[in-house]
């Protein structure tokens, strides 16, 4: 995946609080791509919230000039996005939101922007306090995406994904899929407390995967709002394979097999590896969000 070297990045869409000290608060597991990891560890390995780092209380480190707001100083162009992980995240957020703004407008609606918050270790949100153990997540309470960039290393080392820039982009696009669902009123369907391979929780997650695929379909043709040229200039079949591999790595069956040694579909909350790949592919091939009705 390559970005236009001369493109200007809009860092206002990403808030950088890495290294900042934040207050403690009520523990929560958000609706993120692998928030289920913490739940699986707690349910099947007897790990409590305090051991997962999700308990209340003050934590973190004091912010310094060099650790906070790095992106405003360092992430200015597409060339920066081609060389730095945090700048690449900014560029992906820009591209994803450029697409959804145009798609909502095409459908006669208005897309409300959502910031991505980069943090380290622990963060306070409108959904409660959470740590890096939760993985990336979207909080509907404040309509923001939360991401510790260290998760991308975990995706490779702990969950066996091949990794790569587009695997990271898939994660970000999935979380913005939840933001789209929030605006369309479908995200709340996952809050009925039910789990299982045919539950609304799984259907919501698979739809977010499909929406990530829809964005990917248009990623190299969506004009950047600042330059009028696509921010992403190249997306190869190898990139898409990396994204599909990441989707499979965080499938419920893969995670359960790895952490509990058996697969229990009745407790699924995100869908199997095959389902996640299937729905991302559906969105990527058609480029039409109307094909992402996982509730049929």
C-alpha positions in Angstrom: 0.0 0.0 0.0 1.4 3.3 -1.1 0.3 6.9 -0.4 0.8 10.0 -2.6 4.1 11.4 -1.4 2.9 15.0 -2.1 -0.4 14.7 -0.4 -1.0 16.8 2.7 -2.3 14.8 5.8 -5.1 16.2 8.0 -3.9 15.5 11.5 -7.0 17.1 13.0 -8.8 13.7 12.5 -6.4 12.0 14.9 -5.8 12.9 18.5 -2.4 11.9 19.9 -2.3 11.3 23.7 0.5 8.8 23.7 2.5 9.1 26.9 -0.1 11.2 28.6 -1.3 10.5 32.1 -5.0 9.9 32.3 -7.4 9.4 35.2 -8.7 6.0 36.2 -12.4 5.0 35.9 -14.9 2.2 35.4 -13.4 -0.7 33.5 -15.0 -1.6 30.2 -14.5 -3.8 27.2 -15.4 -1.7 24.1 -16.9 -2.9 20.8 -13.5 -3.2 19.1 -12.1 -5.6 16.7 -10.8 -8.0 19.4 -12.2 -6.7 22.6 -13.4 -10.4 22.9 -9.7 -11.3 23.7 -10.0 -9.9 27.2 -13.3 -11.6 27.7 -12.0 -15.0 26.6 -9.0 -14.7 28.9 -11.2 -13.7 31.8 -13.9 -16.4 31.2 -11.7 -19.4 30.4 -8.4 -18.7 32.2 -9.7 -17.1 35.3 -8.0 -13.8 34.6 -9.7 -10.9 36.4 -10.1 -7.3 35.2 -7.3 -6.2 37.5 -4.9 -8.7 35.9 -5.9 -7.6 32.4 -5.2 -4.0 33.4 -8.9 -3.1 33.1 -9.6 -2.2 36.7 -10.2 1.3 37.9 -7.5 3.5 39.4 -4.9 5.9 38.2 -2.3 4.7 35.7 -0.1 5.9 32.9 2.9 8.2 32.6 3.3 11.9 32.6 3.2 13.5 29.2 6.3 15.1 27.8 6.8 17.4 24.9 8.4 14.7 22.8 5.8 12.0 23.6 2.5 13.8 23.2 1.1 15.2 19.9 3.9 13.6 17.9 1.7 13.4 14.8 1.1 17.1 14.5 4.9 17.7 14.1 5.9 14.6 12.2 2.9 13.6 10.0 2.6 16.2 7.3 2.6 14.4 3.9 2.0 11.1 2.2 5.7 10.6 2.2 5.6 10.5 6.0 2.8 8.0 5.8 4.9 5.7 3.7 7.7 5.7 6.3 6.0 5.9 9.8 3.3 3.7 11.4 1.6 6.6 13.2 1.5 8.8 10.0 0.2 5.8 8.1 -2.7 5.6 10.6 -3.4 9.3 10.0 -3.4 8.7 6.2 -5.8 5.7 6.5 -8.2 7.7 8.7 -8.1 10.5 6.2 -8.8 8.1 3.3 -11.6 6.2 5.1 -13.4 9.3 6.1 -13.0 10.9 2.7 -14.8 7.9 1.3 -17.6 7.8 3.8 -18.3 11.5 3.5 -18.7 11.1 -0.2 -20.8 7.9 0.1 -23.2 9.4 2.7 -23.5 12.5 0.5 -24.3 10.4 -2.5 -27.1 8.8 -0.6 -28.5 12.2 0.5 -27.1 11.9 4.1 -24.4 13.6 6.1 -21.4 11.8 7.5 -20.3 13.0 11.0 -16.5 12.8 11.3 -15.0 10.7 14.1 -11.5 11.1 15.6 -9.1 8.3 16.2 -7.3 8.6 19.5 -3.8 7.2 19.7 -2.9 6.2 23.3 -0.4 4.0 25.2 -1.3 1.5 27.9 -4.5 3.0 29.3 -7.2 5.5 28.2 -10.4 7.0 29.6 -13.4 7.2 27.3 -17.1 7.9 27.5 -17.5 4.1 27.5 -15.3 3.8 30.6 -11.6 3.2 31.2 -9.8 0.6 29.0 -6.3 -0.6 28.4 -4.3 -1.9 25.5 -5.4 -5.4 26.4 -8.8 -4.6 24.9 -7.4 -4.0 21.4 -8.7 -1.3 19.1 -12.2 -0.3 19.8 -15.0 2.2 18.8 -16.8 4.0 21.6 -20.3 5.1 20.6 -20.5 7.3 23.7 -18.1 9.8 22.3 -18.0 8.6 18.7 -14.2 8.0 18.7 -11.9 5.2 17.7 -9.2 4.2 20.2 -6.0 2.6 19.2 -2.7 1.7 20.8 -0.3 1.2 17.9 1.4 -1.6 19.8 -1.6 -3.8 18.9 -0.2 -4.1 15.4 2.8 -5.9 16.8 0.5 -8.1 18.8 -1.5 -8.9 15.7 1.7 -10.6 14.3 3.4 -12.0 17.4 0.3 -13.1 19.4 -2.3 -13.8 16.8 -0.2 -15.0 13.9 -1.1 -12.5 11.3 1.4 -11.8 8.6 1.0 -8.1 9.3 1.8 -5.4 6.9 0.5 -1.9 6.2 -2.8 -3.0 4.8 -3.5 -5.3 7.7 -3.2 -2.2 9.9 -5.5 -0.3 7.5 -8.1 -3.1 7.7 -8.2 -2.7 11.5 -8.8 1.0 11.3 -11.4 0.7 8.5 -13.2 -2.0 10.6 -13.5 0.4 13.5 -14.8 3.1 11.2 -17.3 0.6 10.0 -18.7 0.6 13.5 -18.9 4.4 13.3 -20.9 4.1 10.1 -23.2 1.6 11.8 -23.6 4.0 14.8 -24.8 6.7 12.4 -27.2 4.3 10.6 -28.7 2.9 13.8 -27.5 -0.6 13.4 -24.7 -0.7 16.0 -27.2 -1.0 18.8 -28.4 -4.3 17.5 -25.3 -5.9 19.1 -26.3 -4.8 22.6 -28.9 -7.4 23.3 -26.4 -9.4 25.3 -26.6 -12.5 23.1 -23.6 -14.4 21.7 -23.3 -17.2 19.2 -22.5 -17.7 15.6 -25.9 -16.4 14.5 -26.1 -13.6 17.1 -26.6 -9.9 16.3 -23.2 -9.3 17.9 -21.5 -11.4 15.2 -23.6 -9.9 12.4 -22.6 -6.4 13.5 -18.9 -7.3 13.4 -19.2 -9.0 10.1 -20.9 -6.0 8.6 -18.1 -3.8 9.9 -15.7 -6.1 8.0 -17.8 -5.7 4.9 -17.7 -1.9 5.2 -13.9 -2.1 5.5 -13.9 -4.0 2.2 -16.2 -1.4 0.6 -13.7 1.3 1.5 -10.8 -0.8 0.2 -12.6 -1.2 -3.1 -12.7 2.6 -3.5 -9.4 3.4 -1.7 -7.3 4.2 -4.8 -10.1 6.2 -6.6 -11.5 8.3 -3.8 -10.2 11.9 -4.2 -8.5 13.5 -1.3 -10.4 16.5 -0.2 -7.3 18.7 -0.1 -5.6 17.7 -3.4 -8.4 16.2 -5.5 -6.1 13.2 -6.1 -6.5 9.8 -4.4 -4.5 9.7 -1.2 -3.8 6.0 -1.7 -2.0 5.4 -5.0 -1.4 1.7 -4.9 -3.2 -1.3 -3.3 -1.9 -4.7 -4.5 -3.3 -8.2 -4.3 -0.6 -8.9 -1.7 -2.0 -6.0 0.4 -5.5 -7.5 0.2 -4.1 -10.9 1.2 -2.5 -9.3 4.3 -5.9 -7.8 5.2 -7.6 -11.1 4.8 -5.0 -12.8 6.9 -5.5 -10.2 9.6 -9.3 -10.8 9.5 -8.8 -14.5 9.8 -6.3 -14.1 12.7 -9.0 -12.4 14.8 -11.8 -14.8 14.0 -13.5 -16.2 17.1 -12.6 -19.8 16.2 -8.9 -19.0 15.7 -8.8 -17.1 19.0 -10.7 -19.8 21.0 -8.5 -22.5 19.6 -5.4 -20.6 20.6 -6.4 -19.5 24.0 -8.8 -22.2 25.3 -7.9 -25.2 23.1 -11.4 -25.7 21.8 -14.0 -23.9 19.6 -17.3 -23.0 21.2 -19.5 -21.3 18.6 -22.2 -20.5 21.1 -19.9 -17.9 22.7 -18.8 -16.2 19.5 -19.1 -12.4 19.3 -17.1 -11.5 16.1 -17.5 -14.5 13.7 -15.2 -17.2 12.4 -12.1 -16.6 10.4 -13.9 -17.8 7.3 -16.9 -15.5 7.9 -14.7 -12.5 8.5 -12.7 -13.1 5.3 -16.0 -13.8 3.4 -17.6 -10.5 4.4 -14.5 -8.4 3.8 -14.3 -9.9 0.3 -18.0 -9.3 -0.3 -17.5 -5.6 0.3 -14.2 -5.4 -1.6 -15.5 -7.1 -4.7 -18.7 -5.0 -5.0 -17.8 -1.7 -3.4 -21.5 -1.3 -2.5 -22.5 -1.1 1.1 -25.9 -2.4 0.2 -24.3 -5.8 -0.2 -23.2 -5.7 3.5 -26.6 -6.7 4.9 -25.4 -9.4 7.3 -28.8 -9.4 9.0 -30.5 -11.1 6.1 
